[in-house]
Amino acid sequence: MSKISAHLPSSITPFSVISQIARRIRIVPLVVLLIATVPAWFLTEALAPQLVRAYTARVDLAIDRLPDENYETVLTRAEAAARSAAQRSFDQDILVTDVSIIVSVQNYGSIAPVLTLQVSRPEWRSRPDAQNWATYFKTARSLLFFEKEPTSNPVPAASSLSTPK
């Protein structure tokens, strides 16, 4: 008959000297790794700092035509609104490098863009004038029906006179 015996871990004689050396061998690289990472990170940041995250601010403005206002005064108000929006965008966030603004006008239910303003921060510092950096849409006047003004007094319908027979 054969005897089956299991080899128990407790039957292995531990070598205390070897196990202590093995434990130290595992701890030393871990300590070196932990201590070396912080100076290595500082060194990489000093040699190659991260780039500044700059971006373009985009603003969409909509203004309504006031009663008895012609296209030129609407355009003047649109330029003033674009100028203040550009200045506000640069003042609110120092990371904004460029501003892109679209101004739309609403006139009797029709809406159309009248101008777009695209300017960088250095350009705006040199000349903070909306007219210099604005692009005007030529078809906005006709799209907003400024060429033919709507009539405020409707034409009365022709009354039919009945003649007695």
Short mmCIF file of the C-alpha atoms (twelve columns), coordinates in Angstrom:
data_MODEL
# 
_entry.id   MODEL 
# 
loop_
_atom_site.group_PDB 
_atom_site.id 
_atom_site.type_symbol 
_atom_site.label_atom_id 
_atom_site.label_alt_id 
_atom_site.label_comp_id 
_atom_site.label_asym_id 
_atom_site.label_seq_id 
_atom_site.Cartn_x 
_atom_site.Cartn_y 
_atom_site.Cartn_z 
_atom_site.pdbx_PDB_model_num 
ATOM 1   C CA . MET A 1   0.000   0.000   0.000   1 
ATOM 2   C CA . SER A 2   1.105   3.450   -0.737  1 
ATOM 3   C CA . LYS A 3   0.864   6.227   1.704   1 
ATOM 4   C CA . ILE A 4   -0.227  9.693   0.515   1 
ATOM 5   C CA . SER A 5   1.164   12.501  2.533   1 
ATOM 6   C CA . ALA A 6   0.740   16.188  1.992   1 
ATOM 7   C CA . HIS A 7   3.705   18.453  2.195   1 
ATOM 8   C CA . LEU A 8   2.816   21.093  4.754   1 
ATOM 9   C CA . PRO A 9   4.364   24.561  4.613   1 
ATOM 10  C CA . SER A 10  5.111   24.360  8.288   1 
ATOM 11  C CA . SER A 11  7.409   21.440  7.641   1 
ATOM 12  C CA . ILE A 12  9.761   23.691  5.585   1 
ATOM 13  C CA . THR A 13  12.437  25.122  7.765   1 
ATOM 14  C CA . PRO A 14  12.512  28.919  7.302   1 
ATOM 15  C CA . PHE A 15  15.845  30.563  6.824   1 
ATOM 16  C CA . SER A 16  15.523  33.663  8.969   1 
ATOM 17  C CA . VAL A 17  18.637  35.334  7.619   1 
ATOM 18  C CA . ILE A 18  17.556  34.951  3.992   1 
ATOM 19  C CA . SER A 19  14.013  36.178  4.691   1 
ATOM 20  C CA . GLN A 20  15.304  39.317  6.439   1 
ATOM 21  C CA . ILE A 21  17.610  40.106  3.511   1 
ATOM 22  C CA . ALA A 22  14.800  39.532  1.017   1 
ATOM 23  C CA . ARG A 23  12.516  41.883  2.934   1 
ATOM 24  C CA . ARG A 24  15.175  44.618  2.894   1 
ATOM 25  C CA . ILE A 25  15.815  44.095  -0.814  1 
ATOM 26  C CA . ARG A 26  12.113  44.764  -1.490  1 
ATOM 27  C CA . ILE A 27  11.921  47.848  0.785   1 
ATOM 28  C CA . VAL A 28  15.034  49.642  -0.503  1 
ATOM 29  C CA . PRO A 29  13.833  50.104  -4.140  1 
ATOM 30  C CA . LEU A 30  10.432  51.195  -2.885  1 
ATOM 31  C CA . VAL A 31  11.952  53.884  -0.653  1 
ATOM 32  C CA . VAL A 32  14.313  55.032  -3.429  1 
ATOM 33  C CA . LEU A 33  11.427  55.196  -5.872  1 
ATOM 34  C CA . LEU A 34  9.278   57.247  -3.502  1 
ATOM 35  C CA . ILE A 35  12.066  59.657  -2.604  1 
ATOM 36  C CA . ALA A 36  13.282  60.122  -6.181  1 
ATOM 37  C CA . THR A 37  9.909   60.910  -7.783  1 
ATOM 38  C CA . VAL A 38  9.380   64.318  -6.179  1 
ATOM 39  C CA . PRO A 39  12.775  65.791  -7.210  1 
ATOM 40  C CA . ALA A 40  12.386  64.260  -10.661 1 
ATOM 41  C CA . TRP A 41  8.981   65.951  -11.033 1 
ATOM 42  C CA . PHE A 42  10.395  69.313  -9.932  1 
ATOM 43  C CA . LEU A 43  13.276  68.927  -12.379 1 
ATOM 44  C CA . THR A 44  10.983  68.187  -15.327 1 
ATOM 45  C CA . GLU A 45  8.732   71.148  -14.462 1 
ATOM 46  C CA . ALA A 46  11.744  73.454  -14.209 1 
ATOM 47  C CA . LEU A 47  13.219  72.341  -17.532 1 
ATOM 48  C CA . ALA A 48  9.982   72.102  -19.526 1 
ATOM 49  C CA . PRO A 49  7.099   73.984  -17.854 1 
ATOM 50  C CA . GLN A 50  3.572   73.382  -19.034 1 
ATOM 51  C CA . LEU A 51  2.172   75.666  -21.676 1 
ATOM 52  C CA . VAL A 52  -0.369  78.279  -20.714 1 
ATOM 53  C CA . ARG A 53  -3.883  77.186  -21.603 1 
ATOM 54  C CA . ALA A 54  -5.124  80.125  -23.655 1 
ATOM 55  C CA . TYR A 55  -8.403  80.159  -25.527 1 
ATOM 56  C CA . THR A 56  -10.870 82.197  -27.558 1 
ATOM 57  C CA . ALA A 57  -13.956 83.658  -25.914 1 
ATOM 58  C CA . ARG A 58  -17.060 83.412  -28.089 1 
ATOM 59  C CA . VAL A 59  -20.028 85.715  -27.466 1 
ATOM 60  C CA . ASP A 60  -23.359 85.869  -29.287 1 
ATOM 61  C CA . LEU A 61  -25.373 89.050  -28.763 1 
ATOM 62  C CA . ALA A 62  -28.905 89.801  -29.898 1 
ATOM 63  C CA . ILE A 63  -30.396 93.283  -29.879 1 
ATOM 64  C CA . ASP A 64  -33.901 94.399  -30.789 1 
ATOM 65  C CA . ARG A 65  -34.697 97.266  -33.097 1 
ATOM 66  C CA . LEU A 66  -36.291 100.144 -31.231 1 
ATOM 67  C CA . PRO A 67  -39.336 101.923 -32.680 1 
ATOM 68  C CA . ASP A 68  -38.525 104.618 -35.270 1 
ATOM 69  C CA . GLU A 69  -34.884 103.479 -35.453 1 
ATOM 70  C CA . ASN A 70  -33.126 103.300 -38.788 1 
ATOM 71  C CA . TYR A 71  -30.408 100.849 -39.847 1 
ATOM 72  C CA . GLU A 72  -27.501 103.196 -39.126 1 
ATOM 73  C CA . THR A 73  -28.511 103.706 -35.491 1 
ATOM 74  C CA . VAL A 74  -29.044 99.967  -35.051 1 
ATOM 75  C CA . LEU A 75  -25.542 99.421  -36.446 1 
ATOM 76  C CA . THR A 76  -24.120 102.012 -34.032 1 
ATOM 77  C CA . ARG A 77  -25.779 100.233 -31.107 1 
ATOM 78  C CA . ALA A 78  -24.447 96.887  -32.382 1 
ATOM 79  C CA . GLU A 79  -20.895 98.289  -32.510 1 
ATOM 80  C CA . ALA A 80  -21.223 99.632  -28.959 1 
ATOM 81  C CA . ALA A 81  -22.523 96.279  -27.716 1 
ATOM 82  C CA . ALA A 82  -19.665 94.424  -29.445 1 
ATOM 83  C CA . ARG A 83  -17.100 96.837  -28.000 1 
ATOM 84  C CA . SER A 84  -18.363 96.407  -24.438 1 
ATOM 85  C CA . ALA A 85  -18.587 92.615  -24.819 1 
ATOM 86  C CA . ALA A 86  -14.994 92.437  -26.073 1 
ATOM 87  C CA . GLN A 87  -13.706 94.594  -23.223 1 
ATOM 88  C CA . ARG A 88  -15.687 92.581  -20.683 1 
ATOM 89  C CA . SER A 89  -14.353 89.282  -22.074 1 
ATOM 90  C CA . PHE A 90  -10.737 90.442  -21.792 1 
ATOM 91  C CA . ASP A 91  -11.301 91.883  -18.311 1 
ATOM 92  C CA . GLN A 92  -13.045 88.835  -16.866 1 
ATOM 93  C CA . ASP A 93  -10.496 86.186  -17.834 1 
ATOM 94  C CA . ILE A 94  -6.747  86.696  -18.188 1 
ATOM 95  C CA . LEU A 95  -6.350  83.475  -20.201 1 
ATOM 96  C CA . VAL A 96  -8.505  84.760  -23.062 1 
ATOM 97  C CA . THR A 97  -6.232  85.535  -26.007 1 
ATOM 98  C CA . ASP A 98  -8.853  86.108  -28.702 1 
ATOM 99  C CA . VAL A 99  -12.455 87.266  -28.737 1 
ATOM 100 C CA . SER A 100 -15.075 86.369  -31.339 1 
ATOM 101 C CA . ILE A 101 -18.384 88.237  -31.109 1 
ATOM 102 C CA . ILE A 102 -21.446 87.982  -33.363 1 
ATOM 103 C CA . VAL A 103 -24.134 90.647  -33.028 1 
ATOM 104 C CA . SER A 104 -27.598 89.844  -34.392 1 
ATOM 105 C CA . VAL A 105 -30.535 92.222  -34.716 1 
ATOM 106 C CA . GLN A 106 -34.214 91.395  -34.484 1 
ATOM 107 C CA . ASN A 107 -36.654 93.480  -36.496 1 
ATOM 108 C CA . TYR A 108 -40.339 92.570  -36.679 1 
ATOM 109 C CA . GLY A 109 -39.663 88.872  -36.185 1 
ATOM 110 C CA . SER A 110 -36.745 88.535  -38.587 1 
ATOM 111 C CA . ILE A 111 -33.289 87.994  -37.127 1 
ATOM 112 C CA . ALA A 112 -29.988 88.451  -38.955 1 
ATOM 113 C CA . PRO A 113 -26.353 88.939  -37.950 1 
ATOM 114 C CA . VAL A 114 -25.185 92.495  -38.669 1 
ATOM 115 C CA . LEU A 115 -21.537 92.277  -37.626 1 
ATOM 116 C CA . THR A 116 -18.868 90.002  -36.285 1 
ATOM 117 C CA . LEU A 117 -15.876 91.175  -34.272 1 
ATOM 118 C CA . GLN A 118 -12.721 89.063  -34.067 1 
ATOM 119 C CA . VAL A 119 -9.727  90.523  -32.266 1 
ATOM 120 C CA . SER A 120 -6.740  89.350  -30.233 1 
ATOM 121 C CA . ARG A 121 -5.725  90.820  -26.891 1 
ATOM 122 C CA . PRO A 122 -2.633  92.697  -28.238 1 
ATOM 123 C CA . GLU A 123 -4.658  94.147  -31.121 1 
ATOM 124 C CA . TRP A 124 -7.397  95.274  -28.730 1 
ATOM 125 C CA . ARG A 125 -4.817  96.908  -26.426 1 
ATOM 126 C CA . SER A 126 -3.391  98.881  -29.331 1 
ATOM 127 C CA . ARG A 127 -6.798  100.022 -30.695 1 
ATOM 128 C CA . PRO A 128 -9.905  99.242  -28.621 1 
ATOM 129 C CA . ASP A 129 -12.276 100.299 -31.378 1 
ATOM 130 C CA . ALA A 130 -14.968 97.962  -32.645 1 
ATOM 131 C CA . GLN A 131 -15.057 99.552  -36.114 1 
ATOM 132 C CA . ASN A 132 -11.426 98.564  -36.772 1 
ATOM 133 C CA . TRP A 133 -11.931 94.872  -36.104 1 
ATOM 134 C CA . ALA A 134 -15.572 94.395  -37.139 1 
ATOM 135 C CA . THR A 135 -16.773 92.680  -40.297 1 
ATOM 136 C CA . TYR A 136 -20.158 93.884  -41.500 1 
ATOM 137 C CA . PHE A 137 -22.706 91.725  -43.282 1 
ATOM 138 C CA . LYS A 138 -23.915 93.524  -46.412 1 
ATOM 139 C CA . THR A 139 -27.186 91.633  -46.760 1 
ATOM 140 C CA . ALA A 140 -28.328 92.308  -43.196 1 
ATOM 141 C CA . ARG A 141 -30.167 95.493  -44.202 1 
ATOM 142 C CA . SER A 142 -32.382 93.667  -46.689 1 
ATOM 143 C CA . LEU A 143 -32.785 90.574  -44.486 1 
ATOM 144 C CA . LEU A 144 -34.079 92.769  -41.674 1 
ATOM 145 C CA . PHE A 145 -36.472 94.601  -44.046 1 
ATOM 146 C CA . PHE A 146 -34.941 98.041  -43.522 1 
ATOM 147 C CA . GLU A 147 -35.281 98.884  -47.226 1 
ATOM 148 C CA . LYS A 148 -39.035 98.835  -47.175 1 
ATOM 149 C CA . GLU A 149 -40.498 99.913  -43.881 1 
ATOM 150 C CA . PRO A 150 -43.638 98.158  -42.709 1 
ATOM 151 C CA . THR A 151 -46.661 100.426 -42.705 1 
ATOM 152 C CA . SER A 152 -47.973 101.385 -39.318 1 
ATOM 153 C CA . ASN A 153 -51.418 102.350 -40.633 1 
ATOM 154 C CA . PRO A 154 -53.022 99.544  -42.594 1 
ATOM 155 C CA . VAL A 155 -54.775 100.581 -45.774 1 
ATOM 156 C CA . PRO A 156 -58.535 100.303 -45.244 1 
ATOM 157 C CA . ALA A 157 -60.319 97.864  -47.487 1 
ATOM 158 C CA . ALA A 158 -62.361 99.395  -50.275 1 
ATOM 159 C CA . SER A 159 -65.956 99.620  -49.147 1 
ATOM 160 C CA . SER A 160 -68.564 98.513  -51.574 1 
ATOM 161 C CA . LEU A 161 -71.472 100.844 -51.966 1 
ATOM 162 C CA . SER A 162 -74.692 99.160  -52.692 1 
ATOM 163 C CA . THR A 163 -76.996 101.053 -54.982 1 
ATOM 164 C CA . PRO A 164 -80.707 100.584 -54.477 1 
ATOM 165 C CA . LYS A 165 -82.561 99.159  -57.451 1 
# 
